[in-house]
Amino acid sequence: MNDNIISITGTVTTEPVLTTARLVEFVVVDARGAEYAVRAWADVVTDAVRVGSPVTVEGAEGWVIPGRSWRREPSRTIVQAYAVGTTALALAA
């Protein structure tokens, strides 16, 4: 079993950005307030992934990007995602 495979559920807090390497990058914050810099192949991320969307991300946990305290920026763990799913909100009738 691979110990660095994780699953996180949280909210997208930055607009997904397409890089030149066909990777999409965005930040997800979980219920504990931990921040993750998510990187996924462009074909894994749908248009439903946008700021404020609840998502579940599965992938390999990587290095920690240190935050800059003078900018009140938290540290973020890099997650190389192989699956990104949005959670639809159910409405009661």
Protein Blocks (a to p, Z undefined) as FASTA:
>chain_A
ZZkbccdddddfbdcdddfkopacdddddfkopacdddddfklpcfklcghiacdddddd
dddddddfklopacddddddfbdcdddddddZZ
